[in-house]
Amino acid sequence: MQMTLGVGMKLGQTGAEPYALNSLPNTEILADGWQVLQSDMTHYLNASEPQELLVSRPGFDRFATPTLAETTVDLTGRVRQPYPDQSNFTDNSIACSEFVYTADSIEGASNHSMRSAPQPIAMWLNHDRERVVSVTHELRLAVAHAHARDGQPVAAVKFIVKDAVGNEVTQLATMGNPP
């Protein structure tokens, strides 16, 4: 019995309109990647709109070339002190809605995060020990990433195939250019 699993390149999610970003003065991302240290808490405590950071995150475009993508990270609330003082807040630490990674950059903030960005997760959908016996061969791959953008699990997949004598073939699979 053969079971086929289909993974779409376009999932259909659309993002909501972003809030106008408020620049926070003297912001510092701590080493854990999920806390923001802010020297002046009055701006955060008196804000009527959600506070966000505009993060430039490295990634790839649909042609598999490196690019920077901008995303927003919400500042969700103040961080409490560890036990036994858990009923008290820290002086100037705010939690982020998602991790800020080592390679991310934030205008007006220093990033001390030690957290590496997640790698894509992929799984071959071909049979084990499948042999190439003709000039063309179909490869199937399921792939996803924690930070999918534009309703696509990944921007592109580049297949590089090399035979025993060193001949190499490259094929780029994107939403606009399926294999």
BAPAPA-255117 format. One line per 10 residues: number of its first residue (from 1); their letters; for each residue x, y, z of N, C-alpha, C. Coordinates in steps of 0.001 Angstrom, whole numbers, plus 524288, in hexadecimal, padded with zeros to 5 digits. Example, Ala and Ser with C-alpha at 12.3 -4.5 7.8 and 13.67 -1.06 7.14 Angstrom:
<pts>
1) AS) 83386 7E9C6 81E78 8300C 7EE6C 81E78 83390 7F31C 81E78 | 83232 7F736 81BA8 83566 7FBDC 81BE4 83264 8001E 81EBE
</pts>
This chain:
<pts>
1) MQMTLGVGMK) 8034A 7FB6C 80000 80000 80000 80000 80379 804D5 80000 | 80228 8088D 7FCD1 80519 80D73 7FC98 80194 811D2 7FE6F | 803A3 814F5 801DC 800B2 81967 803C8 80373 81E59 801FB | 80087 821F6 7FFDE 802CA 826DE 7FE10 8012D 82B31 801BD | 804F5 82E29 80357 80402 83291 806D0 80514 83786 803C5 | 8014B 83AEF 80371 80204 83FD0 8008F 80308 84450 80449 | 806FC 84745 80332 8082E 84BE5 80644 8080C 8507C 8028C | 8048C 85419 80379 80409 8588B 7FFFA 8083C 85C99 800E4 | 809C7 85F3F 7FCC1 80D84 86386 7FD46 80ACB 8687C 7FF0A | 805BF 86904 7FDF8 802D1 86DB8 7FF71 7FE93 86C0D 80340
11) LGQTGAEPYA) 7FEED 86DCE 80813 7FB4D 86C10 80C0B 7F6A0 86FB3 80CC4 | 7F701 87477 80AD7 7F282 877E8 80AF8 7F21F 87B74 80FB8 | 7F5CA 87B4B 8135C 7F57A 87ECB 817C6 7F6F2 88449 81609 | 7F44C 88806 81829 7F5BF 88D73 81722 7F67C 89028 81C4E | 7FA2E 893A8 81C81 7FB3C 8967A 8214B 7F799 89B1B 821E7 | 7F6A8 89C96 826BC 7F37A 8A127 827D5 7F6AD 8A60F 826C7 | 7F40F 8AA63 82633 7F6CE 8AF56 8256C 7FA12 8B087 82A43 | 7FEFF 8B1ED 8299A 80252 8B2EA 82E23 800F7 8B81A 830C3 | 801D4 8B82F 835EA 80131 8BD0F 838D3 8058D 8C0CD 8374D | 804A0 8C5CD 8384A 808E7 8C980 837BC 80CD1 8C84D 83C05
21) LNSLPNTEIL) 811B2 8C7B4 83A93 815A0 8C611 83E5A 81760 8CA98 841BE | 817BA 8C986 846AF 819A3 8CD5D 84A65 81F52 8CC1F 84B7E | 822BA 8CFDA 84A9F 82837 8CED7 84BB6 8292F 8CF8C 85184 | 82B80 8CBB5 853E5 82C83 8CBD1 85980 83216 8CD8E 85A75 | 832D2 8D176 85DBA 8381C 8D36B 85EA0 83B5B 8CFAF 861F2 | 8405C 8CF63 860C0 84426 8CC6D 863E0 8426D 8C6D1 864DF | 8412E 8C405 860C9 83F5C 8BEAA 86136 843EB 8BAEA 8605F | 843E8 8B6B2 8636A 8480D 8B2CB 8630D 84598 8AD60 86366 | 846CD 8A9F5 85F9D 844F1 8A48F 85FB9 848CA 8A16F 86308 | 846C0 89E9D 866EC 84A1A 89B8E 86A5F 84BD1 8967E 867BF
31) ADGWQVLQSD) 84F93 893C8 86A10 85200 88F19 867C9 84E1F 88AA4 866F3 | 849F0 88A53 86A1D 8462B 88610 86978 842C2 886C0 8649F | 842A5 88B79 86259 83FCD 88C68 85D87 83A0B 88D7D 85E26 | 837E2 88D32 862D4 8324D 88E42 86377 8312E 892B6 8673C | 83535 8953A 86937 8346F 899A8 86CB6 836F1 89E8D 86A75 | 83442 8A2E1 86B3B 8363B 8A7FC 869B3 8375B 8AB03 86EA9 | 83BF9 8AD28 86EF9 83D7A 8B071 87360 83CF3 8B613 8719D | 839E7 8B91D 8747F 838EA 8BE78 872F6 83A68 8C21B 87772 | 83D9B 8C601 8764A 83F7F 8C975 87A74 83B4A 8CD42 87C4B | 8379F 8CEB7 878DB 8337D 8D264 87A56 82E37 8CFA4 879C6
41) MTHYLNASEP) 82BF5 8CDDC 87E1F 82709 8CAF4 87E07 82244 8CE76 87D8B | 822C7 8D385 87E3F 81E30 8D6F2 87E14 81BA0 8D6D5 878B8 | 81EB8 8D68F 8748E 81C8A 8D653 86F43 81957 8D155 86E8E | 81B33 8CCFF 8709D 81864 8C800 87018 8137A 8C7EF 8737D | 813E0 8C9AB 8785C 80F7E 8C95D 87BFD 80B0E 8CD0F 87A9B | 80C31 8D17D 8781E 8082D 8D55B 876DE 80618 8D4E5 87151 | 807BA 8D0FA 86E6B 8061D 8D06E 868F5 8008B 8CE5D 868A0 | 7FD6E 8D0BE 8652A 7F80E 8CEED 86466 7F7BD 8CADA 86010 | 7FB85 8CAD1 85C81 7FBA4 8C704 85840 7FF88 8C2B4 85987 | 7FED5 8BE1D 8572D 802A1 8B9E8 8580C 8081B 8BB9B 85661
51) QELLVSRPGF) 80BEC 8BA29 85973 81150 8BB76 85838 813A9 8B710 854F5 | 81652 8B87D 850C8 81897 8B4AC 84D31 81E18 8B64C 84BBA | 8211D 8B27A 84A3B 82652 8B36A 84822 82657 8B1A5 84278 | 828A8 8B4B8 83F0F 82939 8B33B 8399D 82E6E 8B057 8390D | 82E22 8AB52 837B5 832B7 8A7F1 8377F 833EB 8A6A4 831CF | 838D4 8A75A 8303F 83AA9 8A5B3 82B17 83D2C 8A05B 82BB8 | 83AD1 89C7C 8292F 83C72 89709 829CE 83E8C 894EF 824A9 | 8433A 8928E 824A8 84550 8905D 81FC9 84224 88BAD 81DF5 | 841AC 88B33 818E0 83ED0 886D9 8168B 84021 8867B 810C6 | 83C81 88444 80DB9 83D56 88396 80823 83877 8854F 8053D
61) DRFATPTLAE) 83935 88728 80061 834C1 88877 7FD1A 83363 883C6 7F9AC | 82FB0 8847D 7F629 82DE2 88017 7F2F5 831D8 87E47 7EEE6 | 83631 8811B 7EE60 83A61 87F78 7EAD8 83EF6 87D24 7EDDD | 83E21 87C1B 7F2ED 84201 879C4 7F671 846C1 87D45 7F746 | 845FF 8825C 7F6C9 84A3B 88602 7F7F8 8494D 88852 7FD62 | 84D70 8891D 80058 84CD7 88B3D 805A7 84A5B 890AC 8058D | 846E9 8919A 80958 8443A 89696 809C7 842F2 8979E 80F82 | 8413C 89C43 810BA 83F6C 89D93 815F4 8398B 89E53 815C0 | 836C6 89BE9 8196E 83120 89C80 819D1 82FE7 89F52 81EE1 | 82C5A 8A306 81E9A 82AE6 8A5E3 82349 8261E 8A362 825BB
71) TTVDLTGRVR) 82652 8A2B9 82ADA 821F7 8A098 82DD5 82176 8A3B7 832DB | 81CFB 8A34D 8355F 81C3A 8A611 83A4B 81C1E 8A230 83EC8 | 81E63 8A3C0 8431C 81E56 8A0B3 847EB 81B84 8A400 84BFB | 8173F 8A1E9 84E0B 8143C 8A4B7 85206 816F1 8A460 8574A | 8168C 8A888 85A46 8184D 8A87A 85FB7 81381 8A769 862FC | 81352 8A2D0 8656C 80E76 8A0F4 867BE 80D87 8A2B7 86D55 | 8116E 8A305 87091 810A4 8A497 87604 815B0 8A466 87912 | 81580 8A6A8 87DA1 81A20 8A6B8 880F4 81B49 8A143 88312 | 82036 8A03F 883FA 821FA 89B27 885E5 8221D 89B4B 88BDB | 82042 89712 88E37 8205D 896AE 893F2 825A6 894B5 895D1
81) QPYPDQSNFT) 826CA 895D7 89AB4 82BA6 89405 89D17 82B37 88E37 89E55 | 82FA3 88B82 89ED5 82F75 885F1 8A01C 82DB9 88504 8A5C2 | 82C2B 88030 8A6C5 82A93 87E89 8ABF7 82EEC 87FA6 8AFDC | 82DF5 88191 8B44F 8291B 8823A 8B732 8269B 8879D 8B6A2 | 82897 88AEF 8B31E 82660 8902C 8B268 822EC 8907B 8AD95 | 82048 88C3D 8AC0F 81D47 88C07 8A740 818A4 88FC8 8A721 | 8171F 891FD 8AB73 812C8 895B8 8AB78 81489 89B27 8A9B4 | 81998 89BF8 8A921 81BAE 8A10C 8A781 81DC0 8A0CF 8A1EF | 81D23 8A526 89F2F 81F44 8A596 899E5 82506 8A711 89A11 | 827D3 8A5C4 895E5 82D2B 8A7AE 8955D 82CE9 8AD8A 8944F
91) DNSIACSEFV) 83141 8B02F 894FC 83146 8B5DD 89459 83064 8B79C 88EBD | 832E6 8B509 88B01 832B4 8B708 885A5 832F2 8B2BF 8817D | 830D4 8AE37 8828B 830ED 8A9E8 87ED1 82B69 8A8D1 87CCA | 82AF4 8A87B 87790 825F3 8A78D 874FB 8266E 8A2A3 871A9 | 8225A 89F53 8719E 82261 89A79 86E8F 820CA 89B86 868EE | 82326 898A3 8654F 821DE 89900 85FBB 81DF8 894B8 85E4E | 81AE7 895A8 85A36 81716 891CD 8586F 819A7 88D3A 855A2 | 81E66 88DF3 853AB 82164 889C0 85134 8272B 88AE1 851FD | 82A5C 88707 850DF 82FFA 887A8 851AA 8324C 88B86 84DC7 | 83640 88E4A 84F96 8399A 89166 84C2E 83EA9 88E42 84BC8
101) YTADSIEGAS) 84084 88D71 846FF 844FA 88A06 84623 84A11 88D16 84584 | 84E5F 88A4F 845CA 85391 88CA9 84583 8544C 88FFF 840A5 | 8528C 88E2B 83C29 85365 890E8 83736 84F7B 89546 83635 | 84B71 895D3 83978 8478E 899EB 838BB 849D3 89F3E 83A13 | 847E5 8A33E 83778 84983 8A891 838C5 844AD 8ABE6 839B0 | 84513 8AF6D 83D73 840D0 8B2DF 83EE4 84300 8B869 83F0B | 840A6 8BBD6 83BFA 8428B 8C135 83BD1 841C9 8C3C7 84127 | 845E5 8C615 84327 845A5 8C8CB 8482B 84620 8C53F 84CDE | 84759 8C042 84C0F 847D3 8BC96 85068 84CBC 8B95A 84FC5 | 84EE5 8B7B3 85422 85361 8B42C 853E5 8517E 8AE9E 854E9
111) NHSMRSAPQP) 85330 8AB09 851A5 8516E 8A5A1 851F1 855CE 8A243 85445 | 854E9 8A03A 85900 858AC 89CC8 85B8F 856B9 89724 85BB0 | 852C3 895F4 8588A 85077 890BB 85885 85482 88CA4 856F6 | 85472 88845 859BC 857E6 883DB 85896 854DF 87F5F 855FF | 84FE6 88042 854CD 84C89 87C35 8529D 84D1A 87BFF 84CB1 | 84E58 87763 84AAB 84EDA 876A2 84504 84977 8761C 8428C | 848EB 877F9 83DCD 843F8 8778A 83AFA 842E3 871CE 839B1 | 83DEB 8703F 839A5 83CB0 86ACF 83860 83DCA 86991 832A9 | 83F33 864C0 831A6 84036 862E4 82C5C 83B21 860C4 82A07 | 83A9B 860C0 824E2 835FA 85E52 82286 835CB 8587E 823CB
121) IAMWLNHDRE) 8311C 85672 823E9 83047 850DA 824CD 82E97 84E7D 81F98 | 83138 84A50 81DFD 8300B 847EE 818ED 82FDD 84204 8196F | 82CC6 83F92 815F6 82C50 839E5 815E9 82B81 8381F 81044 | 82EB0 8345E 80EA5 82E10 83234 8096B 828FD 82F17 80922 | 82629 82FB2 804D6 82158 82CBF 803FD 8220C 82870 7FFF6 | 826CF 827A3 7FE24 827FA 82356 7FA97 828CA 81E5B 7FDC0 | 8287C 819F3 7FB1E 82952 814ED 7FDB6 82F13 8144C 7FF2D | 8300B 81172 8034D 8356B 8103A 804CD 83801 80D03 8007E | 83CF9 80DF7 7FFB6 8402C 80B28 7FBE5 83DFC 80B64 7F659 | 83B65 80FAB 7F526 8395D 81068 7EFE2 83DF4 8116D 7EC30
131) RVVSVTHELR) 83DEB 80ED8 7E7C3 84247 80F42 7E418 840AA 81292 7DF6C | 84451 815AD 7DD95 84372 818CA 7D8E2 844EE 8155B 7D439 | 8412D 81467 7D0C7 84221 810E4 7CC64 8410B 8137A 7C728 | 83FAD 81875 7C733 83EA3 81B2C 7C246 8412E 82099 7C26D | 84088 82376 7BE2B 842E3 828A6 7BDC7 84046 82C78 7C18C | 83B2C 82BE2 7C25D 8385D 82F48 7C604 836A3 82C23 7CABF | 83647 82EC9 7CF30 834A2 82C35 7D407 831CC 8302E 7D76F | 82D84 82E9E 7D9AE 82A68 8321A 7DCF4 82C02 83178 7E2AB | 82D73 835CA 7E510 82E9C 835E7 7EAAA 82A33 838BC 7ED66 | 82881 8369D 7F1CF 82458 83913 7F4CF 82664 83A25 7FA4A
141) LAVAHAHARD) 8253F 83ECE 7FC35 82742 8408E 80136 8230E 843A5 8040D | 82236 8426D 808F1 81ED0 84593 80C4A 82260 84916 80F83 | 82147 84E21 80F9A 824B3 851C9 8124A 8216F 85611 814DE | 82344 857E6 81953 820A2 85C1A 81C2D 824A4 85F0B 81F6B | 8232B 863AA 82125 82691 866E0 82468 82345 86989 82896 | 8259C 86A6A 82D0F 822D8 86CD6 8316F 8210C 8725D 8302A | 823D7 87513 82CC8 82275 87A72 82B6B 820E9 87ACE 825AD | 81CE9 877D2 8243A 81AF0 877F8 81EDF 818E6 87D75 81DB1 | 8197C 87F19 818D4 817C0 88455 81748 8144F 88404 81272 | 810EF 887C9 811E0 80DA6 88862 80D3E 80A6C 88383 80C15
151) GQPVAAVKFI) 808C2 880C1 8101D 8058B 87C26 80F5A 80860 87780 80D12 | 80D9B 87794 80D00 810A7 87340 80ADD 8140F 870F7 80F32 | 8148C 86BCC 80F79 817C4 8696E 81394 81D83 86AEB 8131B | 81F88 86B57 80E59 824D6 86D3E 80D47 82495 87069 80836 | 82865 873C1 80760 82874 876FA 802A9 829EF 873D1 7FDD6 | 82DB8 8704D 7FE63 82F97 86D3F 7F9F0 83287 86876 7FBED | 8330A 864A4 7F893 8363F 86007 7F9AC 839D1 85F44 7F4FD | 83EDA 85ECC 7F605 8429D 85DF2 7F1CE 84492 8584E 7F230 | 8438E 85547 7EE0E 84569 84FEB 7EDBA 84A91 84FE9 7EAB8 | 84E92 84D8B 7ECFC 8539F 84CF0 7EA5E 854D2 8471E 7EA5A
161) VKDAVGNEVT) 85520 844D7 7E5BD 855F2 83F3A 7E529 85B20 83E5D 7E25B | 85E49 83ACE 7E47B 86367 839A4 7E22F 863E2 833BC 7E1A8 | 865D0 831FB 7DD30 86684 82C5A 7DC74 86C0C 82AB7 7DDF6 | 86D31 825C9 7DD43 87227 82388 7DF03 876E5 825AF 7DC18 | 87627 8279F 7D749 87A99 82995 7D449 87B1F 82F86 7D49D | 877C7 8321A 7D7B2 87848 837B0 7D88B 874A6 83B25 7D569 | 8713A 838DE 7D23E 86D61 83C0A 7CF6B 86979 83E34 7D35C | 86827 84339 7D2CA 864B5 845C6 7D697 86036 8487F 7D3D3 | 85B80 8480E 7D619 856D3 84AA0 7D414 8544A 84D8B 7D896 | 8528A 8525E 7D783 84FED 8558F 7DB80 84A7C 856EB 7D9A0
171) QLATMGNPP) 846AF 85681 7DD1F 84141 857DE 7DBE9 83F16 85B08 7E073 | 83CB5 85F7A 7DF46 83A6A 862DE 7E340 8347F 86230 7E321 | 8323B 86114 7E79C 82C8A 86070 7E810 82A69 864D5 7EB73 | 826DF 867FC 7E933 82440 86C2E 7EC08 81E83 86BFF 7EAAA | 81B80 86F78 7ECEF 815EC 86FAC 7EBC4 81503 870F6 7E609 | 81819 8747B 7E3E3 81781 875FD 7DE67 81A51 87258 7DAAB | 81D99 86ECE 7DCBE 820C1 86B5D 7D973 820FA 865EE 7DBDE | 81CA8 862ED 7DBC2 81CF0 85DA8 7DDF9 82087 85A32 7DAB2 | 822C6 85619 7DD2A 82664 852AB 7DA50 823C2 84FA8 7D600
</pts>
